[in-house]
Amino acid sequence: MPTSADPVAALRDRLTAVDGRIADAARAVGRASSDLTRIVVTKFHPAALVRDLASLGVEDVGENRQQELTAKHGELPDLAVTWHYIGQLQTKKARAVRSAASVVHSVDRQRVADALDAAAGPDSPVLEVLLQVNMTEDPGRGGVAPADIRALAEHTATCATLRVRGVMAVAPLDEAPASAFERLARYSERVRAVVPDASWISAGMTGDFAEAIAAGATHLRIGSAITGPRPERG
């Protein structure tokens, strides 16, 4: 068995174990695991871990904080991975996020969409975005209110340098994940009524990805089950 002296082997084992669980969950509901995108969330881990993940075949990595995204992308400019920004986004950080990420999962208001659109340079590729939905009754939480999803989709779809790909959400702590993700699938239909090919559903983390897969998730955000415990922060 790998030990702490063999961290890449340990990382490979965790990755293999999680991918096996994803495949089992997909098979159980008649889906193909090849239709799912597994995003490894590397919050608080060093850029070296992202390089190790890439060496093991990981193609999608996620960051919650703009500073970490910018730093790691800067250290690994030629690494063949897709960078996903999955954290809350302040408009003042839109330019920095856009310069490093290929996908942003957290567009939750028109001002964020506008800021990301305005941050495009003359040679910037189209930025893929998802609309984050607030699945709670707390308006202070991140995400657009369900009643406003369609309006946000309509506005974001007019942004010339953005491509609406679907929705993202985190299951509330006080609701069964299966119920929450079934609601999210219905909210996804509201976006597809505006943008028919916006079929992505970013949902499911280490503890609830099986329920997310059963409800139609296409993108899973998996962190410590693959990366191991987060390093102590000084």
C-alpha positions as CSV (number, residue, x, y, z in Angstrom):
1,M,0.0,0.0,0.0
2,P,1.3,3.5,-0.7
3,T,2.4,5.5,2.3
4,S,3.0,9.2,2.9
5,A,6.4,8.7,1.2
6,D,4.6,7.9,-2.0
7,P,2.1,10.7,-2.3
8,V,1.4,10.4,-6.0
9,A,0.6,6.7,-5.6
10,A,-1.8,7.6,-2.8
11,L,-3.4,10.3,-4.9
12,R,-3.8,7.7,-7.7
13,D,-5.5,5.3,-5.4
14,R,-8.0,7.9,-4.1
15,L,-8.7,9.0,-7.7
16,T,-9.3,5.5,-8.8
17,A,-11.6,4.8,-5.8
18,V,-13.7,7.9,-6.4
19,D,-14.0,7.2,-10.1
20,G,-15.1,3.7,-9.3
21,R,-17.8,5.0,-7.0
22,I,-18.9,7.5,-9.8
23,A,-19.1,4.6,-12.3
24,D,-21.1,2.5,-9.9
25,A,-23.6,5.4,-9.2
26,A,-24.0,6.1,-12.9
27,R,-24.5,2.4,-13.7
28,A,-27.2,2.2,-11.0
29,V,-29.3,4.7,-12.8
30,G,-28.6,3.6,-16.3
31,R,-26.1,6.4,-17.1
32,A,-22.6,6.1,-18.6
33,S,-19.8,7.5,-16.5
34,S,-18.2,8.8,-19.7
35,D,-21.1,11.4,-19.9
36,L,-19.9,12.9,-16.5
37,T,-17.2,15.4,-16.0
38,R,-15.3,14.9,-12.7
39,I,-13.8,18.2,-11.5
40,V,-11.1,17.9,-8.8
41,V,-11.4,20.8,-6.4
42,T,-7.9,21.7,-5.2
43,K,-8.7,24.5,-2.7
44,F,-5.8,25.3,-0.4
45,H,-3.5,22.7,-2.1
46,P,-0.3,23.8,-3.9
47,A,0.1,24.0,-7.6
48,A,2.3,20.9,-7.5
49,L,-0.8,18.8,-6.6
50,V,-2.5,20.1,-9.8
51,R,0.5,19.0,-11.8
52,D,0.4,15.5,-10.1
53,L,-3.3,15.3,-10.9
54,A,-2.6,16.1,-14.6
55,S,0.0,13.4,-14.7
56,L,-2.7,11.0,-13.6
57,G,-5.0,12.0,-16.4
58,V,-7.1,14.6,-14.6
59,E,-8.4,17.1,-17.2
60,D,-10.6,19.4,-15.0
61,V,-9.7,21.2,-11.8
62,G,-11.7,23.6,-9.8
63,E,-10.9,26.6,-7.5
64,N,-13.1,28.4,-5.1
65,R,-10.9,31.5,-4.6
66,Q,-9.7,34.0,-7.2
67,Q,-6.3,34.4,-5.6
68,E,-5.6,30.7,-5.7
69,L,-6.9,30.3,-9.2
70,T,-4.7,33.1,-10.5
71,A,-1.6,31.9,-8.6
72,K,-1.9,28.3,-9.7
73,H,-2.7,29.1,-13.3
74,G,0.3,31.4,-13.3
75,E,2.5,28.7,-12.0
76,L,1.2,26.1,-14.5
77,P,0.5,28.2,-17.7
78,D,1.1,25.3,-20.1
79,L,-0.6,22.5,-18.1
80,A,-3.3,20.8,-20.2
81,V,-6.2,21.1,-17.8
82,T,-9.5,23.0,-17.9
83,W,-9.7,25.5,-15.0
84,H,-13.2,25.8,-13.4
85,Y,-14.0,28.7,-11.1
86,I,-16.6,27.5,-8.7
87,G,-16.6,30.1,-5.9
88,Q,-18.6,33.2,-5.4
89,L,-17.5,36.0,-7.7
90,Q,-17.2,39.7,-7.0
91,T,-17.5,41.9,-10.0
92,K,-14.1,43.5,-9.2
93,K,-12.4,40.1,-9.6
94,A,-14.1,39.3,-12.9
95,R,-11.1,40.2,-15.0
96,A,-8.7,38.1,-13.0
97,V,-11.0,35.1,-13.0
98,R,-11.6,35.4,-16.8
99,S,-7.9,35.5,-17.5
100,A,-7.4,32.1,-15.8
101,A,-10.6,30.2,-16.0
102,S,-12.3,28.5,-19.0
103,V,-15.5,27.8,-17.1
104,V,-17.2,29.9,-14.4
105,H,-19.9,28.1,-12.4
106,S,-21.1,31.0,-10.3
107,V,-22.9,33.6,-12.4
108,D,-25.7,34.6,-10.1
109,R,-26.7,38.1,-11.1
110,Q,-26.6,40.3,-14.2
111,R,-23.8,42.5,-12.9
112,V,-21.5,39.4,-12.7
113,A,-22.4,38.4,-16.2
114,D,-21.7,41.9,-17.4
115,A,-18.4,42.1,-15.6
116,L,-17.2,38.9,-17.1
117,D,-18.3,39.9,-20.6
118,A,-16.6,43.3,-20.2
119,A,-13.4,41.6,-19.1
120,A,-12.9,39.9,-22.5
121,G,-9.9,41.1,-24.5
122,P,-9.9,41.2,-28.3
123,D,-8.5,37.7,-28.5
124,S,-10.3,36.2,-25.6
125,P,-12.1,32.9,-26.2
126,V,-15.8,32.6,-25.4
127,L,-16.2,31.9,-21.7
128,E,-18.4,29.1,-20.7
129,V,-20.6,30.0,-17.7
130,L,-23.2,28.3,-15.5
131,L,-25.9,30.1,-13.5
132,Q,-25.7,29.4,-9.8
133,V,-29.1,28.8,-8.2
134,N,-29.8,29.6,-4.5
135,M,-31.4,26.4,-3.2
136,T,-32.2,27.9,0.2
137,E,-34.7,30.4,1.6
138,D,-31.8,32.7,2.7
139,P,-31.4,35.5,0.2
140,G,-27.9,36.2,1.6
141,R,-26.6,32.9,0.2
142,G,-24.9,32.8,-3.2
143,G,-27.1,32.1,-6.2
144,V,-30.0,33.5,-8.2
145,A,-33.4,33.0,-6.7
146,P,-35.4,30.3,-8.6
147,A,-38.0,32.9,-9.6
148,D,-35.3,34.9,-11.4
149,I,-33.5,32.1,-13.2
150,R,-35.1,32.7,-16.6
151,A,-34.5,36.5,-16.5
152,L,-30.8,35.9,-15.7
153,A,-30.5,33.3,-18.5
154,E,-32.1,35.7,-21.0
155,H,-29.7,38.5,-19.9
156,T,-26.5,36.4,-19.9
157,A,-27.4,34.9,-23.3
158,T,-27.1,38.4,-24.7
159,C,-23.5,38.8,-23.5
160,A,-21.5,38.3,-26.7
161,T,-18.4,36.7,-25.1
162,L,-20.2,34.3,-22.7
163,R,-21.9,31.0,-23.5
164,V,-24.5,29.8,-21.1
165,R,-24.0,26.1,-20.5
166,G,-26.4,25.3,-17.6
167,V,-26.9,25.6,-13.9
168,M,-24.9,25.0,-10.7
169,A,-26.0,24.6,-7.1
170,V,-25.0,23.2,-3.7
171,A,-27.6,21.1,-1.8
172,P,-28.9,22.8,1.3
173,L,-27.8,21.2,4.6
174,D,-31.4,21.0,5.8
175,E,-32.8,19.1,2.8
176,A,-32.2,15.6,1.5
177,P,-29.7,15.9,-1.4
178,A,-32.0,13.8,-3.7
179,S,-34.8,16.2,-3.3
180,A,-32.6,19.3,-3.8
181,F,-31.1,17.9,-7.0
182,E,-34.5,17.0,-8.4
183,R,-35.5,20.6,-7.9
184,L,-32.3,21.8,-9.6
185,A,-33.1,19.6,-12.6
186,R,-36.4,21.4,-12.9
187,Y,-34.7,24.8,-12.7
188,S,-32.4,23.6,-15.4
189,E,-35.4,23.3,-17.7
190,R,-36.1,27.0,-17.2
191,V,-32.6,27.8,-18.6
192,R,-33.0,25.4,-21.5
193,A,-36.2,27.2,-22.4
194,V,-34.0,30.2,-23.1
195,V,-30.8,28.4,-24.3
196,P,-31.8,25.0,-25.6
197,D,-28.3,23.5,-25.5
198,A,-27.6,24.7,-21.9
199,S,-27.7,21.1,-20.6
200,W,-24.9,21.1,-18.0
201,I,-25.9,20.6,-14.4
202,S,-23.0,21.2,-11.9
203,A,-24.1,19.4,-8.7
204,G,-22.7,16.9,-6.3
205,M,-19.7,16.8,-4.1
206,T,-18.0,14.0,-2.1
207,G,-21.0,13.2,0.1
208,D,-23.8,13.5,-2.3
209,F,-22.6,12.9,-5.9
210,A,-24.6,9.7,-6.2
211,E,-27.8,11.6,-5.6
212,A,-26.7,14.3,-8.1
213,I,-26.0,11.7,-10.8
214,A,-29.4,10.1,-10.2
215,A,-31.0,13.6,-10.8
216,G,-29.1,14.2,-14.0
217,A,-25.9,16.0,-12.9
218,T,-23.3,16.3,-15.6
219,H,-20.5,17.9,-13.7
220,L,-19.3,16.7,-10.2
221,R,-17.1,18.8,-7.9
222,I,-15.0,16.4,-5.8
223,G,-12.4,17.7,-3.3
224,S,-10.8,16.0,-0.4
225,A,-11.9,12.5,-1.3
226,I,-9.4,12.8,-4.1
227,T,-6.9,15.4,-2.9
228,G,-6.7,14.2,0.7
229,P,-7.0,16.5,3.7
230,R,-6.4,20.2,3.0
231,P,-3.1,21.5,4.3
232,E,-3.0,23.6,7.4
233,R,-3.1,27.3,6.7
234,G,-0.7,29.5,8.5
